Amino acid sequence: MIVYSDLDGCFLDIDTYSYVKTIKYAQKLIDSGNILIFCSSKTYDEINSIMINIDRQMPYIVENGGGIYTPNKYKFWKDSIKIENTNGNLHKVSNSNVNIYKKIKTAREEMGIKIDTYQDLSINQICSITGLNKYQAGLAKNRKFSETIITPLNDCEISILEKRLNQLNLTCTKGSRFYTIHPNDINKGKAALLLFEKIKNMKTGTNLTIGIGDSYNDESLLNSTDISYLLKNKHNKWEAIKGNNLIKIDGVGQDGWIMVYKEITNIYK
């Protein structure tokens, strides 16, 4: 089977970003012949640091579907960017070449709303707000396909921002903790389907797809897989989102992810 999984609030603890509980289950899942694809708002650098510790070669989807990383054994796209000092390539999903940060600067000046992204803050400021260490904050700041809003915004401000961004062919997506701004022709589900179309041609076995998520930016992913699992958020509640054959898991973060692992490896052997 092919398992697409969000990271924050699922495979990772939402507050500490730890995956000490889940790492062995990820390794078992892959070693059993399955494909595990992380699909997150995190950057290539952030997910790569996790995969180095898992010590397995798998594709993954970065920045809410903005890019797809594939190891060299998956030669899917000829126009992919070769990443230095790695055995893989990064495929850009969006057709847009817009400078997102410049558009955000223009929009916030026009609207008179304070909107800070990672690019506006120092590493120390990012650490203070997110709880990341300095190394992790540096990885999070190195964005290629999107920008993350750090400033808390109320519903009225979000509504005004969304309308202005739409005029700029951008969209604002709510994640487990922050909003992400990216081109409006990408999302997690689109990237997951693009990658699935490539993988299924490899004839790797079952084409059953499973999605795991916990927040609004996972909705497109959960609607793109055959079966989807929704974990509770940090407030111990399920978000009001839909998915294909949606199964709600009474678990949060790593504990919920392990519950999904045990269920799918028992049912879909």
Contacts in CASP RR format, 6 or more apart in sequence:
PFRMAT RR
TARGET T0000
AUTHOR 0000-0000-0000
METHOD contacts of the structure
MODEL  1
MIVYSDLDGCFLDIDTYSYVKTIKYAQKLIDSGNILIFCSSKTYDEINSI
MINIDRQMPYIVENGGGIYTPNKYKFWKDSIKIENTNGNLHKVSNSNVNI
YKKIKTAREEMGIKIDTYQDLSINQICSITGLNKYQAGLAKNRKFSETII
TPLNDCEISILEKRLNQLNLTCTKGSRFYTIHPNDINKGKAALLLFEKIK
NMKTGTNLTIGIGDSYNDESLLNSTDISYLLKNKHNKWEAIKGNNLIKID
GVGQDGWIMVYKEITNIYK
1 34 0 8 1.000
1 35 0 8 1.000
1 206 0 8 1.000
1 208 0 8 1.000
1 209 0 8 1.000
1 210 0 8 1.000
1 264 0 8 1.000
1 268 0 8 1.000
2 34 0 8 1.000
2 35 0 8 1.000
2 37 0 8 1.000
2 196 0 8 1.000
2 199 0 8 1.000
2 207 0 8 1.000
2 208 0 8 1.000
2 209 0 8 1.000
2 210 0 8 1.000
3 29 0 8 1.000
3 34 0 8 1.000
3 35 0 8 1.000
3 36 0 8 1.000
3 37 0 8 1.000
3 209 0 8 1.000
3 210 0 8 1.000
3 211 0 8 1.000
3 212 0 8 1.000
3 264 0 8 1.000
4 37 0 8 1.000
4 38 0 8 1.000
4 39 0 8 1.000
4 61 0 8 1.000
4 188 0 8 1.000
4 192 0 8 1.000
4 209 0 8 1.000
4 210 0 8 1.000
4 211 0 8 1.000
4 212 0 8 1.000
4 221 0 8 1.000
4 224 0 8 1.000
4 225 0 8 1.000
5 11 0 8 1.000
5 36 0 8 1.000
5 37 0 8 1.000
5 38 0 8 1.000
5 39 0 8 1.000
5 211 0 8 1.000
5 212 0 8 1.000
5 213 0 8 1.000
5 257 0 8 1.000
6 38 0 8 1.000
6 39 0 8 1.000
6 40 0 8 1.000
6 176 0 8 1.000
6 188 0 8 1.000
6 212 0 8 1.000
6 213 0 8 1.000
6 214 0 8 1.000
6 215 0 8 1.000
6 218 0 8 1.000
6 221 0 8 1.000
7 38 0 8 1.000
7 40 0 8 1.000
7 42 0 8 1.000
7 47 0 8 1.000
7 50 0 8 1.000
8 14 0 8 1.000
8 17 0 8 1.000
8 40 0 8 1.000
8 41 0 8 1.000
8 42 0 8 1.000
8 175 0 8 1.000
8 176 0 8 1.000
8 177 0 8 1.000
8 215 0 8 1.000
9 176 0 8 1.000
9 214 0 8 1.000
9 215 0 8 1.000
9 231 0 8 1.000
9 233 0 8 1.000
9 234 0 8 1.000
9 252 0 8 1.000
9 253 0 8 1.000
10 212 0 8 1.000
10 213 0 8 1.000
10 214 0 8 1.000
10 231 0 8 1.000
10 253 0 8 1.000
10 256 0 8 1.000
10 257 0 8 1.000
11 19 0 8 1.000
11 22 0 8 1.000
11 26 0 8 1.000
11 38 0 8 1.000
11 212 0 8 1.000
11 253 0 8 1.000
11 254 0 8 1.000
11 257 0 8 1.000
12 18 0 8 1.000
12 19 0 8 1.000
12 22 0 8 1.000
12 50 0 8 1.000
12 253 0 8 1.000
12 254 0 8 1.000
13 19 0 8 1.000
13 253 0 8 1.000
13 254 0 8 1.000
14 176 0 8 1.000
14 177 0 8 1.000
14 233 0 8 1.000
14 234 0 8 1.000
14 252 0 8 1.000
14 253 0 8 1.000
15 131 0 8 1.000
15 234 0 8 1.000
17 131 0 8 1.000
17 132 0 8 1.000
17 136 0 8 1.000
18 254 0 8 1.000
19 26 0 8 1.000
19 50 0 8 1.000
19 53 0 8 1.000
19 254 0 8 1.000
20 254 0 8 1.000
21 254 0 8 1.000
21 255 0 8 1.000
21 258 0 8 1.000
22 254 0 8 1.000
22 257 0 8 1.000
22 258 0 8 1.000
22 261 0 8 1.000
23 53 0 8 1.000
23 54 0 8 1.000
25 257 0 8 1.000
25 258 0 8 1.000
25 261 0 8 1.000
26 36 0 8 1.000
26 54 0 8 1.000
26 56 0 8 1.000
27 54 0 8 1.000
27 55 0 8 1.000
27 56 0 8 1.000
28 261 0 8 1.000
28 265 0 8 1.000
29 36 0 8 1.000
29 261 0 8 1.000
29 265 0 8 1.000
30 36 0 8 1.000
30 54 0 8 1.000
30 56 0 8 1.000
30 58 0 8 1.000
31 56 0 8 1.000
32 265 0 8 1.000
35 58 0 8 1.000
35 59 0 8 1.000
35 199 0 8 1.000
35 204 0 8 1.000
36 56 0 8 1.000
36 58 0 8 1.000
37 58 0 8 1.000
37 59 0 8 1.000
37 60 0 8 1.000
37 61 0 8 1.000
37 192 0 8 1.000
37 195 0 8 1.000
38 47 0 8 1.000
38 50 0 8 1.000
38 51 0 8 1.000
38 58 0 8 1.000
38 60 0 8 1.000
38 61 0 8 1.000
39 60 0 8 1.000
39 61 0 8 1.000
39 65 0 8 1.000
39 188 0 8 1.000
39 189 0 8 1.000
39 191 0 8 1.000
39 192 0 8 1.000
39 218 0 8 1.000
39 221 0 8 1.000
40 46 0 8 1.000
40 47 0 8 1.000
40 60 0 8 1.000
40 61 0 8 1.000
40 62 0 8 1.000
40 64 0 8 1.000
41 63 0 8 1.000
41 64 0 8 1.000
41 146 0 8 1.000
41 148 0 8 1.000
41 173 0 8 1.000
41 175 0 8 1.000
41 178 0 8 1.000
41 180 0 8 1.000
41 217 0 8 1.000
42 62 0 8 1.000
42 63 0 8 1.000
42 140 0 8 1.000
43 62 0 8 1.000
43 63 0 8 1.000
43 139 0 8 1.000
43 140 0 8 1.000
43 142 0 8 1.000
43 143 0 8 1.000
43 144 0 8 1.000
44 62 0 8 1.000
44 63 0 8 1.000
44 67 0 8 1.000
44 69 0 8 1.000
44 83 0 8 1.000
44 90 0 8 1.000
44 142 0 8 1.000
44 144 0 8 1.000
45 138 0 8 1.000
45 139 0 8 1.000
45 142 0 8 1.000
46 136 0 8 1.000
46 139 0 8 1.000
46 140 0 8 1.000
47 60 0 8 1.000
47 62 0 8 1.000
47 69 0 8 1.000
48 69 0 8 1.000
48 86 0 8 1.000
49 136 0 8 1.000
49 139 0 8 1.000
51 57 0 8 1.000
51 58 0 8 1.000
51 60 0 8 1.000
57 71 0 8 1.000
57 73 0 8 1.000
57 87 0 8 1.000
58 71 0 8 1.000
59 68 0 8 1.000
59 69 0 8 1.000
59 70 0 8 1.000
59 71 0 8 1.000
59 74 0 8 1.000
59 195 0 8 1.000
59 199 0 8 1.000
60 68 0 8 1.000
60 69 0 8 1.000
61 67 0 8 1.000
61 68 0 8 1.000
61 69 0 8 1.000
61 188 0 8 1.000
61 191 0 8 1.000
61 192 0 8 1.000
61 195 0 8 1.000
62 68 0 8 1.000
62 69 0 8 1.000
62 90 0 8 1.000
62 144 0 8 1.000
62 145 0 8 1.000
63 143 0 8 1.000
63 144 0 8 1.000
63 145 0 8 1.000
63 146 0 8 1.000
63 180 0 8 1.000
63 182 0 8 1.000
64 145 0 8 1.000
64 146 0 8 1.000
64 173 0 8 1.000
64 180 0 8 1.000
64 182 0 8 1.000
64 186 0 8 1.000
64 187 0 8 1.000
64 188 0 8 1.000
64 217 0 8 1.000
65 93 0 8 1.000
65 145 0 8 1.000
65 182 0 8 1.000
65 186 0 8 1.000
65 187 0 8 1.000
65 188 0 8 1.000
65 189 0 8 1.000
65 190 0 8 1.000
65 191 0 8 1.000
66 92 0 8 1.000
66 93 0 8 1.000
66 94 0 8 1.000
66 145 0 8 1.000
66 146 0 8 1.000
66 182 0 8 1.000
66 183 0 8 1.000
66 186 0 8 1.000
66 191 0 8 1.000
67 90 0 8 1.000
67 91 0 8 1.000
67 92 0 8 1.000
67 93 0 8 1.000
67 144 0 8 1.000
67 145 0 8 1.000
67 186 0 8 1.000
67 191 0 8 1.000
68 76 0 8 1.000
68 77 0 8 1.000
68 90 0 8 1.000
68 91 0 8 1.000
68 93 0 8 1.000
68 191 0 8 1.000
68 194 0 8 1.000
68 195 0 8 1.000
69 83 0 8 1.000
69 88 0 8 1.000
69 89 0 8 1.000
69 90 0 8 1.000
69 91 0 8 1.000
70 76 0 8 1.000
70 77 0 8 1.000
70 80 0 8 1.000
70 88 0 8 1.000
70 89 0 8 1.000
70 91 0 8 1.000
70 195 0 8 1.000
71 87 0 8 1.000
71 88 0 8 1.000
72 87 0 8 1.000
72 88 0 8 1.000
72 89 0 8 1.000
74 198 0 8 1.000
74 199 0 8 1.000
74 202 0 8 1.000
76 91 0 8 1.000
76 195 0 8 1.000
76 198 0 8 1.000
77 89 0 8 1.000
77 91 0 8 1.000
79 91 0 8 1.000
79 92 0 8 1.000
80 89 0 8 1.000
80 90 0 8 1.000
80 91 0 8 1.000
81 89 0 8 1.000
81 90 0 8 1.000
81 91 0 8 1.000
81 92 0 8 1.000
82 88 0 8 1.000
82 89 0 8 1.000
83 89 0 8 1.000
83 90 0 8 1.000
90 144 0 8 1.000
92 144 0 8 1.000
92 145 0 8 1.000
93 145 0 8 1.000
93 185 0 8 1.000
93 186 0 8 1.000
93 190 0 8 1.000
93 191 0 8 1.000
93 194 0 8 1.000
94 145 0 8 1.000
94 182 0 8 1.000
94 183 0 8 1.000
94 185 0 8 1.000
94 186 0 8 1.000
95 183 0 8 1.000
95 185 0 8 1.000
96 169 0 8 1.000
96 183 0 8 1.000
96 185 0 8 1.000
98 168 0 8 1.000
98 169 0 8 1.000
98 170 0 8 1.000
98 183 0 8 1.000
100 146 0 8 1.000
100 147 0 8 1.000
100 170 0 8 1.000
100 181 0 8 1.000
100 182 0 8 1.000
100 183 0 8 1.000
101 117 0 8 1.000
101 119 0 8 1.000
101 147 0 8 1.000
103 165 0 8 1.000
103 168 0 8 1.000
103 170 0 8 1.000
104 115 0 8 1.000
104 117 0 8 1.000
104 147 0 8 1.000
104 181 0 8 1.000
106 168 0 8 1.000
107 115 0 8 1.000
107 161 0 8 1.000
107 164 0 8 1.000
107 165 0 8 1.000
107 168 0 8 1.000
108 114 0 8 1.000
108 115 0 8 1.000
110 164 0 8 1.000
111 160 0 8 1.000
111 161 0 8 1.000
111 164 0 8 1.000
113 153 0 8 1.000
113 157 0 8 1.000
113 160 0 8 1.000
113 161 0 8 1.000
114 151 0 8 1.000
115 149 0 8 1.000
115 151 0 8 1.000
115 153 0 8 1.000
115 161 0 8 1.000
116 149 0 8 1.000
116 150 0 8 1.000
116 151 0 8 1.000
117 147 0 8 1.000
117 148 0 8 1.000
117 149 0 8 1.000
117 150 0 8 1.000
117 181 0 8 1.000
118 126 0 8 1.000
118 140 0 8 1.000
118 141 0 8 1.000
118 143 0 8 1.000
118 147 0 8 1.000
118 148 0 8 1.000
118 150 0 8 1.000
119 141 0 8 1.000
119 143 0 8 1.000
119 147 0 8 1.000
120 150 0 8 1.000
121 129 0 8 1.000
121 150 0 8 1.000
123 134 0 8 1.000
123 137 0 8 1.000
123 138 0 8 1.000
123 141 0 8 1.000
124 134 0 8 1.000
126 132 0 8 1.000
126 137 0 8 1.000
126 138 0 8 1.000
126 140 0 8 1.000
126 141 0 8 1.000
126 150 0 8 1.000
127 133 0 8 1.000
127 134 0 8 1.000
127 137 0 8 1.000
129 150 0 8 1.000
130 137 0 8 1.000
130 140 0 8 1.000
130 150 0 8 1.000
130 177 0 8 1.000
132 140 0 8 1.000
140 148 0 8 1.000
145 182 0 8 1.000
145 183 0 8 1.000
145 186 0 8 1.000
146 180 0 8 1.000
146 181 0 8 1.000
146 182 0 8 1.000
147 180 0 8 1.000
147 181 0 8 1.000
147 182 0 8 1.000
148 178 0 8 1.000
148 179 0 8 1.000
148 180 0 8 1.000
148 181 0 8 1.000
149 172 0 8 1.000
149 178 0 8 1.000
149 179 0 8 1.000
149 180 0 8 1.000
149 181 0 8 1.000
150 178 0 8 1.000
153 161 0 8 1.000
153 179 0 8 1.000
158 172 0 8 1.000
158 179 0 8 1.000
161 172 0 8 1.000
162 171 0 8 1.000
162 172 0 8 1.000
165 171 0 8 1.000
165 172 0 8 1.000
165 181 0 8 1.000
166 184 0 8 1.000
169 183 0 8 1.000
169 184 0 8 1.000
169 185 0 8 1.000
170 181 0 8 1.000
170 182 0 8 1.000
170 183 0 8 1.000
170 184 0 8 1.000
171 181 0 8 1.000
171 182 0 8 1.000
171 183 0 8 1.000
171 184 0 8 1.000
172 179 0 8 1.000
172 180 0 8 1.000
172 181 0 8 1.000
173 179 0 8 1.000
173 180 0 8 1.000
173 181 0 8 1.000
173 182 0 8 1.000
173 187 0 8 1.000
173 216 0 8 1.000
173 217 0 8 1.000
174 215 0 8 1.000
174 216 0 8 1.000
174 217 0 8 1.000
175 215 0 8 1.000
175 216 0 8 1.000
175 217 0 8 1.000
176 214 0 8 1.000
176 215 0 8 1.000
176 233 0 8 1.000
176 234 0 8 1.000
180 217 0 8 1.000
187 217 0 8 1.000
187 220 0 8 1.000
187 221 0 8 1.000
188 217 0 8 1.000
188 218 0 8 1.000
188 220 0 8 1.000
188 221 0 8 1.000
188 224 0 8 1.000
189 220 0 8 1.000
189 221 0 8 1.000
189 223 0 8 1.000
189 224 0 8 1.000
190 220 0 8 1.000
190 224 0 8 1.000
192 209 0 8 1.000
192 221 0 8 1.000
192 224 0 8 1.000
192 225 0 8 1.000
193 224 0 8 1.000
196 207 0 8 1.000
196 209 0 8 1.000
196 224 0 8 1.000
200 207 0 8 1.000
206 268 0 8 1.000
208 226 0 8 1.000
208 227 0 8 1.000
208 268 0 8 1.000
209 224 0 8 1.000
209 225 0 8 1.000
209 226 0 8 1.000
209 227 0 8 1.000
210 225 0 8 1.000
210 226 0 8 1.000
210 227 0 8 1.000
210 228 0 8 1.000
210 229 0 8 1.000
210 264 0 8 1.000
210 268 0 8 1.000
211 221 0 8 1.000
211 222 0 8 1.000
211 225 0 8 1.000
211 227 0 8 1.000
211 228 0 8 1.000
211 229 0 8 1.000
212 228 0 8 1.000
212 229 0 8 1.000
212 231 0 8 1.000
212 257 0 8 1.000
212 260 0 8 1.000
213 221 0 8 1.000
213 222 0 8 1.000
213 228 0 8 1.000
213 229 0 8 1.000
213 230 0 8 1.000
213 231 0 8 1.000
214 230 0 8 1.000
214 231 0 8 1.000
214 232 0 8 1.000
214 233 0 8 1.000
214 239 0 8 1.000
214 253 0 8 1.000
215 233 0 8 1.000
215 239 0 8 1.000
215 241 0 8 1.000
216 239 0 8 1.000
216 241 0 8 1.000
218 230 0 8 1.000
218 241 0 8 1.000
219 241 0 8 1.000
219 242 0 8 1.000
219 243 0 8 1.000
221 228 0 8 1.000
222 228 0 8 1.000
222 229 0 8 1.000
222 230 0 8 1.000
222 241 0 8 1.000
222 242 0 8 1.000
222 243 0 8 1.000
222 244 0 8 1.000
222 246 0 8 1.000
223 242 0 8 1.000
223 243 0 8 1.000
223 244 0 8 1.000
224 244 0 8 1.000
225 244 0 8 1.000
226 244 0 8 1.000
226 245 0 8 1.000
227 244 0 8 1.000
227 245 0 8 1.000
227 247 0 8 1.000
228 243 0 8 1.000
228 244 0 8 1.000
228 245 0 8 1.000
228 246 0 8 1.000
228 247 0 8 1.000
229 246 0 8 1.000
229 247 0 8 1.000
229 248 0 8 1.000
229 249 0 8 1.000
229 260 0 8 1.000
229 263 0 8 1.000
230 238 0 8 1.000
230 239 0 8 1.000
230 241 0 8 1.000
230 243 0 8 1.000
230 246 0 8 1.000
230 247 0 8 1.000
230 248 0 8 1.000
230 249 0 8 1.000
231 249 0 8 1.000
231 251 0 8 1.000
231 252 0 8 1.000
231 253 0 8 1.000
231 256 0 8 1.000
231 257 0 8 1.000
231 260 0 8 1.000
232 238 0 8 1.000
232 249 0 8 1.000
232 250 0 8 1.000
232 251 0 8 1.000
232 252 0 8 1.000
232 253 0 8 1.000
232 256 0 8 1.000
233 239 0 8 1.000
233 252 0 8 1.000
234 252 0 8 1.000
236 252 0 8 1.000
238 248 0 8 1.000
249 256 0 8 1.000
249 259 0 8 1.000
249 260 0 8 1.000
250 259 0 8 1.000
251 259 0 8 1.000
END
